[in-house]
Amino acid sequence: MIETTELAPGLVIPRIVTGLWQVADMERGGKLLDPVAGAGAMGAYAAEGFTAFDMADHYGSSEVIAGEAKARGVPLQAFTKWCPQPGAMTPQAVRAAVDLARERMQADRIDLMQFHWWTFEHPQYLDAMGELAKLRKEGAIGHLGLTNFDTAHLRLLLSHGIPVATNQVCISLLDRRALGDMSALCLERGVRLLAYGTLGGGFLSERWLGVPEPEQVADWSKMKYRRFIDAAGGWNSLQAVLRAADRIAKKHRVSIANVATRWVLEQPAVAAVIVGARLGESEHRADNQTLFSFKLDDEDRGWLSEAFAQTKMLPGDCGDEYRKPPFLTASGDLSHHLDALPPVWRAEPVPGRPGRTRVDSGSVWEPLAGYARAVRHGNRIDVSGTTATHGSAGVVAASDAGAQTTYIIDKIAASLRSLGGSLEDVVRTRVYLSDVNDWEAVARAHGRAFADIRPANTMLQVAALIGPGYRVEIEAEAIVG
């Protein structure tokens, strides 16, 4: 019998969610799937208890197929994602995106709306999540989720009062990044993880045990997870994990895929795993049912730990593969996409000062007090003291100095990029605290951004920062090139 869990208040789902990302792969030749046939395939899943489906605005016609299934009376919980390009997240833009998804899915309410954001230098994700929270109160959305948010920015949203129920991240025997700080935060704050990539694009199966490394792989999913294998230590590391999983599989009389997925399901912060389906082409429902017929014991976990010792931990935090090298995506290096995003602010020449440019953030205080957000002269950039202030929303995460530091460093990065620099160019930071007891949370947030850059740094406690709710202020100096 399929295990279920309460993903969020009032939303009970099976612990296996059927992922529809491969709809995009099946349609990449330009021909859309027949929505009626696709709805029939979804109905077959639902009839066996697999009633939850995960889709997105860019997963081909997946939302349309789900809408057809709902119209035909298939009982399902429909999760989708919104992945906008960074820019102004006005109430009208956010509502239009939600309404479009509801129209495609033929639903008055989206059970779980998950939000993806490409770069945190653009702070409008706070506007988007704030508007989504309002639509949740109106009833257009049941629950709010994230996809591929790292630990620091999940904490920021939670500390800012956004009611996040889930974060969808990659977790597998090869990708264990989510089992540290991310899981600890989720367990502390009541957020559930939805795990994808649990089978590594199919590489975590008997098919690949003891065989030579393939020269080429055909589908997008395998292209992506081939990069994960390389980052985790290569083909030999994969074989070590497969051998351990095979040993466990033979002991319990199940498949390697069952072992790989069961291990993820047993992680404390994980609510469910997302297993992809190629609607109408292949399905693994019977094999997935086996997941709930056994549990891993200490001996099994010991064998896996020995195999893990022969792998490398993937670098960074959850979602970093979309935002920084090494880019572990189906498309590979995404730097061209990120570089094409417009800077947050526009650089302007300083009148009467040849070679000097500046950026303003639009704060009323900049012209009043006579300062700029940042100034560049030659190859030097100076960034003014920066607080966690976000437009009309005011102070961000007023009770959490670490979260404020995360927001501030993003704002500094945006200032530098607008003037042709980056955090890698920073040579000095100065940190001002209103409460010395916040020093460690602030230092850890600073360290996440600057651990490899290692600028000169000074941290001071001051009598008070100007304005209520501000716990930390940071200024930076950079030399470009």
C-alpha positions as CSV (number, residue, x, y, z in Angstrom):
1,M,0.0,0.0,0.0
2,I,1.3,3.5,-0.9
3,E,2.4,5.6,2.0
4,T,0.9,9.0,2.3
5,T,1.8,12.2,4.2
6,E,0.3,15.5,5.0
7,L,2.4,17.8,2.9
8,A,0.7,20.9,4.3
9,P,-2.4,21.4,6.4
10,G,-5.3,19.7,4.5
11,L,-3.1,18.4,1.7
12,V,-2.5,14.7,2.0
13,I,-0.5,13.2,-0.8
14,P,1.2,9.9,-1.7
15,R,4.9,9.8,-0.9
16,I,5.6,9.3,-4.6
17,V,4.7,12.3,-6.8
18,T,4.7,11.7,-10.5
19,G,6.9,14.2,-12.3
20,L,5.9,15.5,-15.8
21,W,9.1,17.3,-16.7
22,Q,9.7,14.7,-19.5
23,V,6.7,16.0,-21.3
24,A,9.0,18.8,-22.5
25,D,11.5,16.3,-23.7
26,M,8.8,14.2,-25.5
27,E,7.6,17.4,-27.2
28,R,11.0,18.9,-28.2
29,G,10.5,18.0,-31.8
30,G,7.6,20.4,-31.9
31,K,4.7,18.0,-31.8
32,L,2.5,18.3,-28.7
33,L,1.2,15.3,-26.9
34,D,-2.5,14.5,-27.3
35,P,-4.0,15.9,-24.1
36,V,-6.8,13.3,-24.1
37,A,-4.3,10.4,-24.3
38,G,-2.1,12.1,-21.7
39,A,-5.1,12.5,-19.4
40,G,-5.8,8.8,-19.8
41,A,-2.3,8.0,-18.7
42,M,-2.6,10.2,-15.7
43,G,-5.9,8.5,-14.8
44,A,-4.1,5.1,-14.8
45,Y,-1.6,6.5,-12.3
46,A,-4.3,7.9,-10.1
47,A,-6.3,4.6,-10.1
48,E,-3.3,2.9,-8.4
49,G,-2.9,5.6,-5.8
50,F,-0.4,7.9,-7.5
51,T,-2.6,10.9,-7.4
52,A,-0.1,13.7,-7.1
53,F,1.5,15.2,-10.2
54,D,4.3,17.8,-10.5
55,M,4.5,20.1,-13.5
56,A,5.6,23.6,-14.5
57,D,4.9,26.5,-16.9
58,H,7.9,25.2,-19.0
59,Y,7.2,21.5,-18.9
60,G,5.7,21.5,-22.4
61,S,1.9,21.0,-22.3
62,S,1.9,19.3,-18.9
63,E,-0.5,21.8,-17.3
64,V,-2.9,21.4,-20.2
65,I,-2.8,17.6,-19.9
66,A,-3.4,17.9,-16.2
67,G,-6.4,20.2,-16.9
68,E,-7.8,17.7,-19.3
69,A,-7.4,15.0,-16.6
70,K,-9.2,17.1,-14.0
71,A,-12.0,17.8,-16.5
72,R,-12.5,14.1,-17.0
73,G,-12.8,13.6,-13.2
74,V,-9.4,12.2,-12.5
75,P,-8.8,12.7,-8.7
76,L,-5.4,14.4,-8.5
77,Q,-3.4,16.9,-6.6
78,A,-1.8,19.2,-9.1
79,F,1.5,21.0,-8.3
80,T,3.0,23.5,-10.7
81,K,5.8,25.9,-10.9
82,W,6.3,29.5,-12.0
83,C,9.7,30.3,-13.3
84,P,9.7,34.0,-14.5
85,Q,12.6,36.0,-15.8
86,P,13.9,38.5,-13.1
87,G,12.1,41.8,-13.4
88,A,9.3,43.8,-11.9
89,M,7.0,41.5,-10.0
90,T,3.9,43.7,-10.0
91,P,0.6,42.5,-8.5
92,Q,-0.7,42.4,-12.0
93,A,2.1,40.2,-13.4
94,V,1.9,37.7,-10.5
95,R,-1.8,37.4,-10.8
96,A,-1.6,36.9,-14.5
97,A,0.8,34.1,-14.1
98,V,-1.4,32.3,-11.5
99,D,-4.5,32.9,-13.6
100,L,-2.8,31.4,-16.7
101,A,-1.8,28.3,-14.8
102,R,-5.3,27.9,-13.4
103,E,-6.8,28.3,-16.9
104,R,-4.5,25.6,-18.3
105,M,-5.1,23.3,-15.4
106,Q,-8.9,24.0,-15.4
107,A,-8.6,24.6,-11.7
108,D,-10.1,27.3,-9.4
109,R,-7.3,26.7,-7.0
110,I,-3.7,25.4,-7.5
111,D,-2.9,22.9,-4.8
112,L,0.8,23.9,-4.6
113,M,2.4,26.8,-6.5
114,Q,6.1,26.5,-6.5
115,F,8.4,29.5,-7.3
116,H,11.8,29.4,-8.9
117,W,14.1,32.5,-9.2
118,W,17.2,32.7,-11.3
119,T,19.4,35.1,-9.4
120,F,19.1,36.5,-6.0
121,E,20.8,39.7,-7.0
122,H,17.4,40.7,-8.3
123,P,15.4,41.1,-5.1
124,Q,12.0,41.1,-6.8
125,Y,11.5,37.5,-5.7
126,L,10.3,39.1,-2.4
127,D,7.6,41.0,-4.3
128,A,6.6,37.9,-6.1
129,M,6.3,35.8,-3.0
130,G,4.5,38.5,-1.2
131,E,1.9,38.7,-4.0
132,L,1.6,34.9,-4.1
133,A,0.9,34.9,-0.4
134,K,-1.9,37.4,-1.0
135,L,-3.4,35.1,-3.7
136,R,-3.1,32.2,-1.3
137,K,-5.3,34.2,1.2
138,E,-7.8,34.8,-1.6
139,G,-8.0,31.1,-2.3
140,A,-6.4,31.0,-5.7
141,I,-3.5,29.0,-4.3
142,G,-3.7,26.3,-1.7
143,H,-0.1,26.4,-0.5
144,L,3.2,28.1,-1.5
145,G,6.4,26.2,-2.3
146,L,9.8,26.9,-3.7
147,T,12.0,25.1,-6.1
148,N,15.8,25.1,-6.0
149,F,16.1,27.7,-3.3
150,D,19.2,27.5,-1.2
151,T,19.2,27.4,2.6
152,A,20.0,31.0,3.1
153,H,17.3,32.4,0.9
154,L,14.7,29.9,2.3
155,R,15.6,31.2,5.7
156,L,15.2,34.8,4.5
157,L,11.7,34.2,3.2
158,L,10.6,32.4,6.3
159,S,12.1,35.1,8.5
160,H,10.3,37.7,6.4
161,G,7.0,36.0,7.2
162,I,6.3,34.2,3.9
163,P,4.3,31.0,4.5
164,V,6.5,28.5,2.6
165,A,5.3,24.9,2.9
166,T,7.8,23.1,0.6
167,N,11.1,23.4,-1.2
168,Q,11.7,21.1,-4.2
169,V,15.4,20.2,-4.4
170,C,17.6,17.5,-5.8
171,I,18.4,14.6,-3.4
172,S,19.9,11.2,-4.3
173,L,22.6,8.8,-3.4
174,L,24.9,11.0,-5.4
175,D,23.6,14.4,-4.3
176,R,23.4,14.7,-0.5
177,R,23.6,18.5,-0.2
178,A,20.1,18.9,1.2
179,L,20.8,16.6,4.2
180,G,22.8,19.2,6.2
181,D,21.8,22.8,6.8
182,M,18.8,22.6,4.5
183,S,17.2,19.7,6.3
184,A,18.0,21.2,9.7
185,L,16.3,24.5,8.8
186,C,13.2,22.6,7.3
187,L,12.8,20.5,10.5
188,E,13.2,23.6,12.6
189,R,10.7,25.7,10.7
190,G,8.2,23.1,9.5
191,V,9.1,23.1,5.8
192,R,8.8,19.8,3.8
193,L,11.3,18.8,1.1
194,L,10.1,17.4,-2.2
195,A,13.0,15.4,-3.7
196,Y,13.7,15.1,-7.4
197,G,16.5,13.4,-9.2
198,T,16.4,10.5,-6.8
199,L,17.2,8.0,-9.6
200,G,19.9,10.3,-11.2
201,G,18.1,10.3,-14.5
202,G,17.9,6.5,-14.5
203,F,21.6,6.0,-13.8
204,L,20.8,4.6,-10.3
205,S,19.5,1.3,-11.7
206,E,20.6,-2.2,-12.6
207,R,21.1,-1.2,-16.2
208,W,24.2,0.8,-15.4
209,L,25.8,-1.6,-12.9
210,G,29.2,-3.0,-14.1
211,V,29.0,-1.5,-17.6
212,P,31.5,0.9,-19.2
213,E,30.8,4.6,-19.2
214,P,28.7,5.5,-22.2
215,E,30.2,7.9,-24.8
216,Q,26.9,9.7,-25.3
217,V,23.5,9.9,-23.7
218,A,20.3,10.7,-25.6
219,D,17.7,12.4,-23.4
220,W,17.9,15.7,-21.5
221,S,17.5,14.0,-18.1
222,K,20.6,11.8,-18.6
223,M,22.6,14.7,-20.0
224,K,21.9,16.5,-16.7
225,Y,22.7,13.7,-14.4
226,R,25.8,12.7,-16.3
227,R,27.2,16.0,-15.0
228,F,26.1,15.1,-11.5
229,I,28.1,11.8,-11.8
230,D,31.2,13.7,-13.0
231,A,30.9,16.2,-10.1
232,A,30.5,13.3,-7.6
233,G,33.7,11.7,-8.6
234,G,33.0,10.1,-12.0
235,W,31.9,6.7,-13.3
236,N,33.9,4.7,-10.7
237,S,32.2,6.6,-7.9
238,L,28.8,5.8,-9.5
239,Q,29.8,2.1,-9.7
240,A,30.7,2.1,-5.9
241,V,27.3,3.4,-5.1
242,L,25.5,1.0,-7.4
243,R,27.4,-2.0,-6.0
244,A,26.3,-1.1,-2.5
245,A,22.7,-0.5,-3.6
246,D,22.7,-3.8,-5.5
247,R,23.9,-5.6,-2.3
248,I,21.0,-4.1,-0.4
249,A,18.5,-4.8,-3.2
250,K,19.4,-8.5,-3.3
251,K,19.0,-8.7,0.5
252,H,15.5,-7.2,0.4
253,R,14.6,-8.7,-3.0
254,V,13.9,-5.3,-4.5
255,S,15.5,-3.2,-7.3
256,I,18.4,-0.8,-7.1
257,A,16.0,1.9,-8.0
258,N,13.8,0.9,-5.0
259,V,16.9,1.2,-2.7
260,A,17.9,4.6,-4.1
261,T,14.4,6.0,-3.7
262,R,13.8,4.4,-0.3
263,W,17.0,6.0,1.1
264,V,15.7,9.4,0.1
265,L,12.2,8.8,1.5
266,E,13.7,7.9,4.9
267,Q,15.5,11.3,5.2
268,P,13.6,13.1,8.0
269,A,12.8,16.4,6.2
270,V,11.7,14.6,3.0
271,A,7.9,14.5,2.5
272,A,7.9,12.8,-0.9
273,V,10.0,11.9,-3.9
274,I,9.2,12.9,-7.5
275,V,9.6,10.2,-10.0
276,G,9.4,11.1,-13.7
277,A,7.0,9.5,-16.2
278,R,7.0,9.5,-19.9
279,L,3.2,9.5,-20.4
280,G,2.0,6.8,-22.7
281,E,5.5,5.5,-23.3
282,S,6.8,3.9,-20.1
283,E,5.7,3.6,-16.5
284,H,7.1,2.0,-13.4
285,R,4.1,2.0,-11.1
286,A,4.5,-1.7,-10.1
287,D,8.2,-1.2,-9.2
288,N,7.4,2.0,-7.3
289,Q,4.7,0.2,-5.2
290,T,7.6,-2.1,-3.9
291,L,9.1,1.0,-2.2
292,F,6.7,0.5,0.7
293,S,7.3,-3.2,1.2
294,F,10.7,-2.7,3.0
295,K,12.8,-0.4,5.1
296,L,16.6,0.1,5.3
297,D,18.3,-1.1,8.4
298,D,21.6,-0.1,10.0
299,E,23.5,-2.7,8.0
300,D,22.2,-1.2,4.8
301,R,23.0,2.3,5.8
302,G,26.5,1.2,6.7
303,W,27.1,-0.3,3.3
304,L,25.9,3.0,1.7
305,S,28.2,5.0,4.0
306,E,31.2,3.0,2.8
307,A,30.2,3.7,-0.8
308,F,29.7,7.5,-0.1
309,A,33.3,7.6,1.1
310,Q,34.3,6.8,-2.5
311,T,32.4,9.8,-3.8
312,K,32.8,13.6,-3.6
313,M,30.2,15.8,-2.1
314,L,28.6,18.0,-4.7
315,P,29.8,21.6,-4.3
316,G,27.6,24.3,-2.8
317,D,24.0,24.3,-1.7
318,C,20.7,23.2,-3.2
319,G,20.0,25.0,-6.4
320,D,23.5,26.3,-6.9
321,E,23.8,24.3,-10.1
322,Y,21.4,26.8,-11.8
323,R,23.2,29.9,-10.6
324,K,27.0,29.3,-10.5
325,P,29.7,26.9,-11.7
326,P,29.8,24.0,-12.0
327,F,26.5,24.3,-13.8
328,L,24.9,20.8,-13.5
329,T,21.9,21.2,-15.8
330,A,20.7,19.6,-19.0
331,S,21.9,22.6,-21.0
332,G,25.2,22.7,-19.2
333,D,26.8,26.1,-18.6
334,L,24.1,28.7,-17.9
335,S,26.5,31.6,-17.5
336,H,25.4,33.0,-20.9
337,H,21.8,33.1,-19.7
338,L,22.7,34.7,-16.4
339,D,25.0,37.2,-18.0
340,A,22.1,38.2,-20.4
341,L,19.9,39.2,-17.4
342,P,19.8,43.0,-17.1
343,P,21.6,44.5,-14.1
344,V,19.3,45.6,-11.2
345,W,20.3,49.3,-11.6
346,R,21.5,51.4,-14.4
347,A,25.0,53.0,-14.2
348,E,25.1,56.7,-15.0
349,P,28.1,59.1,-15.4
350,V,28.8,61.5,-12.6
351,P,28.5,65.0,-14.0
352,G,31.8,66.8,-14.2
353,R,33.8,63.8,-13.2
354,P,35.2,62.0,-16.3
355,G,35.7,58.3,-15.8
356,R,33.4,58.2,-12.7
357,T,30.0,56.3,-12.8
358,R,27.5,55.6,-10.1
359,V,24.2,53.7,-9.5
360,D,21.2,54.7,-7.4
361,S,18.7,52.3,-6.0
362,G,15.8,54.7,-6.0
363,S,15.9,55.3,-2.3
364,V,14.5,58.7,-1.2
365,W,17.5,59.1,1.0
366,E,20.1,59.1,-1.8
367,P,19.3,62.5,-3.3
368,L,18.3,63.9,0.1
369,A,21.5,62.9,1.9
370,G,23.7,63.3,-1.2
371,Y,25.1,59.8,-1.7
372,A,25.0,57.0,-4.3
373,R,24.4,53.3,-3.8
374,A,27.8,52.7,-5.3
375,V,30.4,54.7,-7.2
376,R,33.1,53.5,-9.7
377,H,36.2,55.4,-10.5
378,G,38.7,53.7,-12.8
379,N,38.8,50.1,-11.6
380,R,37.7,50.9,-8.1
381,I,34.1,50.5,-6.8
382,D,32.9,51.7,-3.4
383,V,29.6,50.5,-2.1
384,S,27.8,52.6,0.5
385,G,26.7,51.2,3.8
386,T,23.9,48.7,2.9
387,T,21.0,47.6,5.0
388,A,18.2,45.1,4.4
389,T,15.8,47.6,2.9
390,H,13.5,46.4,0.2
391,G,11.4,49.1,-1.5
392,S,7.9,49.6,-0.1
393,A,8.3,46.5,2.0
394,G,10.7,48.3,4.2
395,V,12.9,46.2,6.5
396,V,13.5,42.6,5.5
397,A,13.5,39.8,8.1
398,A,13.6,42.3,11.1
399,S,14.2,39.5,13.6
400,D,17.0,37.6,11.8
401,A,20.4,39.2,11.4
402,G,21.7,36.3,9.4
403,A,18.9,36.6,6.9
404,Q,19.4,40.4,6.7
405,T,23.1,39.8,5.9
406,T,22.1,37.4,3.1
407,Y,19.9,40.1,1.6
408,I,22.5,42.8,2.0
409,I,25.3,40.8,0.3
410,D,22.9,40.2,-2.6
411,K,22.3,43.9,-2.8
412,I,26.0,44.6,-2.7
413,A,26.5,42.1,-5.5
414,A,23.8,43.8,-7.6
415,S,25.5,47.2,-7.1
416,L,28.8,45.8,-8.2
417,R,27.4,44.1,-11.2
418,S,25.6,47.3,-12.3
419,L,29.1,48.9,-12.4
420,G,30.9,46.0,-14.2
421,G,32.2,44.2,-11.1
422,S,31.3,41.2,-8.9
423,L,31.7,39.9,-5.4
424,E,35.0,38.3,-6.6
425,D,36.4,41.8,-6.9
426,V,35.7,42.7,-3.3
427,V,38.9,43.5,-1.3
428,R,37.3,44.9,1.9
429,T,34.1,44.7,3.8
430,R,33.0,46.5,7.0
431,V,30.2,45.1,9.1
432,Y,28.2,47.1,11.7
433,L,26.0,45.3,14.2
434,S,23.4,46.8,16.5
435,D,23.6,43.8,18.8
436,V,26.9,42.0,19.3
437,N,25.1,38.7,20.0
438,D,24.3,38.6,16.3
439,W,28.0,38.3,15.3
440,E,28.0,34.6,14.6
441,A,24.9,34.5,12.4
442,V,26.2,37.5,10.5
443,A,29.7,36.0,10.2
444,R,28.4,32.7,8.8
445,A,26.3,34.5,6.2
446,H,29.3,36.6,5.3
447,G,31.4,33.5,5.0
448,R,28.9,31.8,2.7
449,A,29.5,34.6,0.2
450,F,33.2,35.3,0.7
451,A,34.8,32.0,1.9
452,D,36.8,31.7,-1.4
453,I,37.3,35.5,-1.9
454,R,38.5,36.3,1.6
455,P,38.5,40.1,1.5
456,A,39.8,42.2,4.4
457,N,37.1,42.5,7.0
458,T,36.2,44.5,10.1
459,M,33.1,43.8,12.3
460,L,32.0,46.4,14.8
461,Q,29.1,46.9,17.3
462,V,27.6,50.3,17.1
463,A,25.3,52.0,19.6
464,A,22.4,51.9,17.1
465,L,21.7,51.7,13.4
466,I,19.4,54.3,11.9
467,G,15.8,53.0,11.8
468,P,13.9,50.3,13.7
469,G,14.5,46.7,12.8
470,Y,17.9,47.1,11.2
471,R,20.3,44.6,12.8
472,V,23.3,44.9,10.4
473,E,24.8,47.3,7.9
474,I,27.7,46.4,5.5
475,E,29.9,48.5,3.2
476,A,32.3,47.1,0.6
477,E,35.3,48.1,-1.5
478,A,36.2,46.4,-4.8
479,I,39.0,46.5,-7.4
480,V,37.9,45.2,-10.8
481,G,40.2,43.1,-12.9
